[in-house]
Amino acid sequence: MSVRHFLTLLDLSPAELTAVIERAIELKALHQQGSAQALMKNKVLGMVFEKSSTRTRVSFEAGMAQLGGHALFLSPRDTQLGRGEPIEDSARVMSRMLDIIMIRTFEHEKIQRFAEYASVPVINALTDSFHPCQLLADIQTYVEHRGSPQGKIVTWIGDGNNMCQSYINAARQCDFELRIACPPGFEPDTELVARNRGRVSLVRDPQQAVRDADWVATDVWASMGQEQEQARRAEKFCTYQVDHELMSRARSDALFMHCLPAHRGEEVSAALLEDDAVSVVWDEAENRLHAQKALMEFLLLNS
């Protein structure tokens, strides 16, 4: 059996994605009941971080502990990856010692090269191009609150970043309509949009984009590594804040999501973020834990 990786949502078929989400919901219920099993006993997850993190590290490390396994944190300062060892060599060596590997890095090409030479499953825990683990949690959250997202209208407000591009893949895999509202010059990858033009549209006006939407999501205006652009981006994105007034144009039962960390008063108003009747960001954050447990189980069983 060939090894399975998870570098984007497209590495799962739509049916497999649905199964992982269903399993995540099941694992969450088992955890809440205190009846989780040691499904990962004697398994070791290597966690390679070239970008800092809160939710990613905590969710993967806690997830492995809950499943009876062990997680090993590796930063560039701790490994030869940070001292110039070829990615191909690190992948082959680490595969001999670990059962599964997650990587949080910059260039997507780097994790693709690592996966090419790895003989164990590799998980994309964020690159500059995609953040598929977050979308697992987002989809799980929507399913828990509203059921299947198939046929729904989802609106992305803000930068055409790795989260936006992962939402494009989600639209394809889950069969929903995605409207992207972003300022000129901050669009997602044009080829990715073109490949999904039947489901994805660019809309400049946020108010038009959220009309009758079932699900609205956003992210910070300046992502990690773009801090020097904060002032310029704040000027460009000032009319793209998601607040109660904007959400009032969506469906009455629409949900708001944000992958966090959030900058209150910038991309989202503090009042909306804290409004549990609309905002499901805390469920969304928690679901990183359970969605990733389901993902790791799937990859290990199918490799």
C-alpha positions in Angstrom: 0.0 0.0 0.0 1.4 3.4 -1.0 1.9 6.0 1.7 -0.8 8.7 2.0 0.0 12.3 2.6 -2.2 15.3 3.4 -0.7 18.4 1.8 -4.0 19.9 0.6 -7.7 18.9 0.9 -7.4 17.4 -2.5 -5.4 14.6 -1.1 -8.6 13.1 0.2 -11.5 12.2 -2.1 -14.8 13.9 -1.2 -16.0 10.6 0.3 -12.9 10.3 2.4 -13.2 13.8 3.6 -16.7 13.2 4.7 -15.6 10.1 6.5 -12.8 11.9 8.3 -15.2 14.6 9.4 -17.7 12.1 10.7 -14.9 10.3 12.6 -13.7 13.6 14.1 -17.2 14.2 15.5 -17.2 10.6 16.8 -13.8 11.0 18.5 -14.9 14.3 20.0 -17.9 12.6 21.6 -15.8 9.8 22.9 -13.4 12.2 24.4 -16.2 14.2 26.1 -17.5 10.9 27.5 -14.1 9.9 28.8 -14.1 6.7 26.8 -11.4 7.4 24.2 -9.1 4.5 23.3 -5.3 4.4 22.9 -5.5 4.1 19.1 -2.0 5.4 18.6 -0.2 3.4 21.3 3.5 3.2 20.5 3.1 5.6 17.6 5.3 8.8 17.4 4.4 12.0 15.6 7.2 14.3 14.6 6.2 18.0 14.6 8.5 20.2 12.5 7.9 23.9 13.1 9.5 26.5 11.0 6.7 28.9 11.9 5.5 29.5 15.5 2.1 28.3 16.5 -0.4 28.0 19.4 -3.4 26.0 18.1 -1.3 23.7 15.8 1.2 22.6 18.4 -1.3 22.2 21.2 -3.9 20.3 19.1 -1.4 17.9 17.6 0.5 17.3 20.8 -2.7 16.9 22.9 -4.3 14.8 20.2 -1.4 12.2 20.2 -1.5 12.1 24.0 -5.2 11.5 24.0 -4.8 8.6 21.5 -2.0 7.0 23.5 0.8 8.1 21.3 3.7 10.6 21.7 4.5 13.8 19.9 8.0 15.1 19.4 8.5 18.9 18.9 11.2 19.9 16.5 12.2 23.5 15.7 14.9 24.5 13.1 17.2 25.3 16.1 16.9 21.7 17.2 17.5 19.9 13.9 19.9 19.7 11.0 17.0 21.1 8.8 17.8 24.5 10.2 21.5 24.0 9.4 21.3 23.2 5.8 20.7 19.4 5.6 18.9 18.6 2.4 15.2 18.2 2.8 15.4 14.9 1.0 17.9 13.5 3.5 15.9 14.7 6.5 12.7 13.1 5.1 14.3 9.7 4.6 16.0 9.7 8.0 13.0 10.9 10.0 10.8 8.4 8.2 13.0 5.6 9.7 12.3 6.8 13.3 8.8 8.3 13.2 5.4 6.9 12.3 3.9 10.2 11.0 5.2 13.7 10.5 3.5 17.1 10.4 5.3 20.2 9.1 4.5 23.9 9.5 6.7 25.9 7.1 6.8 28.7 4.5 7.1 27.5 0.9 4.6 24.9 -0.1 7.3 23.4 -2.4 9.3 22.5 0.7 6.7 20.2 2.1 6.0 18.7 -1.3 9.7 17.8 -1.6 9.7 16.4 2.0 6.7 14.2 1.2 8.2 12.9 -2.0 11.1 11.4 -0.1 9.2 10.4 3.1 8.1 6.8 3.6 5.5 7.7 6.3 2.5 10.1 6.1 3.3 13.8 6.0 0.7 16.4 7.1 0.7 20.0 6.0 0.2 21.9 9.3 0.4 25.2 7.3 2.4 26.6 4.4 2.2 30.0 2.7 -0.1 28.4 0.1 -2.5 26.2 2.1 -3.8 25.4 5.6 -5.9 22.2 5.1 -6.0 21.1 8.7 -7.8 24.3 9.6 -10.4 23.6 7.0 -11.0 20.1 8.5 -11.9 21.9 11.7 -14.0 24.5 9.9 -16.0 21.9 8.0 -16.5 19.9 11.1 -17.8 22.9 12.9 -20.3 23.7 10.2 -21.5 20.1 10.1 -22.0 20.1 13.9 -24.0 23.3 13.8 -25.9 23.2 10.5 -25.3 19.9 8.8 -23.7 19.3 5.4 -22.3 22.3 3.6 -23.1 20.9 0.2 -25.1 23.5 -1.8 -24.5 26.2 0.7 -23.1 29.7 0.1 -19.8 30.5 1.8 -18.2 33.9 1.8 -14.6 34.6 2.4 -13.8 38.2 3.4 -10.3 39.5 3.3 -6.9 38.5 2.0 -6.6 35.8 -0.6 -4.1 33.9 1.6 -3.5 30.3 2.4 -6.8 30.1 4.3 -8.7 31.6 1.3 -7.0 29.1 -1.0 -7.9 26.2 1.3 -11.5 27.4 1.2 -11.3 27.2 -2.6 -10.3 23.5 -2.3 -13.1 23.0 0.3 -15.7 24.4 -2.2 -14.6 21.8 -4.7 -14.5 18.9 -2.2 -17.7 19.8 -0.4 -19.7 21.2 -3.4 -20.6 24.6 -2.1 -20.5 28.1 -3.7 -17.6 30.3 -2.5 -17.6 34.1 -2.9 -14.3 35.8 -2.2 -14.3 39.5 -1.3 -10.9 41.1 -1.3 -9.3 44.4 -2.4 -7.5 44.6 -5.8 -4.1 43.2 -5.6 -4.9 40.7 -2.8 -6.6 38.0 -4.8 -5.9 34.3 -4.3 -3.9 32.3 -6.9 -5.4 33.0 -10.3 -4.9 29.5 -11.7 -6.5 28.0 -8.6 -9.5 30.3 -9.0 -9.7 29.4 -12.7 -9.7 25.7 -12.1 -12.7 26.2 -9.8 -14.6 28.9 -11.6 -17.8 26.9 -11.5 -17.9 27.3 -7.7 -15.7 30.3 -7.0 -16.3 34.0 -7.7 -14.4 37.2 -6.8 -16.7 39.9 -5.5 -15.1 43.3 -4.5 -18.0 44.5 -2.4 -18.2 42.6 1.0 -21.9 43.5 1.4 -22.7 42.0 -1.9 -20.5 38.9 -1.2 -22.3 38.1 2.1 -25.8 38.4 0.7 -27.8 35.3 1.7 -24.6 33.5 2.8 -24.8 30.5 5.1 -21.2 30.7 6.4 -18.9 33.7 6.6 -15.1 33.5 7.3 -12.2 35.8 7.6 -8.6 36.0 8.7 -6.1 38.6 9.8 -5.1 41.2 7.2 -1.4 40.6 7.6 -0.3 37.0 8.0 2.8 35.7 9.7 5.8 37.2 8.0 3.9 40.2 6.6 4.1 42.3 9.8 6.0 45.0 8.0 3.0 45.4 5.6 0.5 45.9 8.5 -0.1 49.6 8.0 -0.5 49.4 4.2 -2.8 46.4 4.5 -4.9 48.1 7.2 -5.5 51.0 4.8 -6.4 48.7 1.9 -8.7 46.4 4.0 -10.4 49.0 6.2 -13.8 48.4 4.5 -13.5 44.6 4.8 -14.2 44.2 8.5 -16.8 41.6 9.4 -19.2 43.0 12.0 -22.9 42.6 13.0 -24.0 45.0 10.3 -22.3 43.0 7.6 -23.5 39.7 9.0 -27.1 41.1 8.9 -27.0 40.8 5.1 -26.3 37.0 5.3 -28.9 34.4 6.2 -30.5 34.8 9.6 -28.8 31.5 10.8 -25.4 32.2 9.1 -22.3 31.2 11.1 -19.1 33.3 11.5 -15.7 31.6 11.6 -12.1 32.8 12.1 -9.1 30.5 12.3 -7.5 32.8 15.0 -5.6 34.6 16.3 -8.0 37.5 15.7 -7.2 41.2 15.7 -10.4 42.6 17.3 -11.3 45.9 15.7 -9.5 45.1 12.4 -10.8 42.1 10.3 -13.6 41.4 12.9 -15.4 43.5 15.4 -14.9 42.5 19.1 -18.7 42.4 19.5 -19.2 39.9 16.7 -16.3 37.7 17.7 -17.7 37.3 21.2 -21.3 36.8 20.0 -21.9 33.1 20.6 -25.2 33.3 18.7 -23.3 33.9 15.4 -19.6 33.3 16.1 -18.4 29.6 16.5 -14.7 30.4 16.7 -14.2 28.6 20.0 -15.8 25.4 18.7 -13.8 25.8 15.5 -10.5 26.1 17.5 -11.3 23.0 19.6 -12.2 21.0 16.5 -8.6 21.3 15.3 -7.8 18.7 18.0 -10.5 16.2 17.0 -10.2 16.7 13.2 -6.5 16.1 13.3 -6.9 12.9 15.4 -9.3 11.6 12.8 -6.9 12.6 10.0 -3.9 10.9 11.6 -5.9 7.7 12.2 -7.0 7.7 8.6 -3.5 8.3 7.2 -1.9 5.6 9.4 -4.7 3.0 8.5 -4.4 3.7 4.8 -0.6 3.8 4.4 
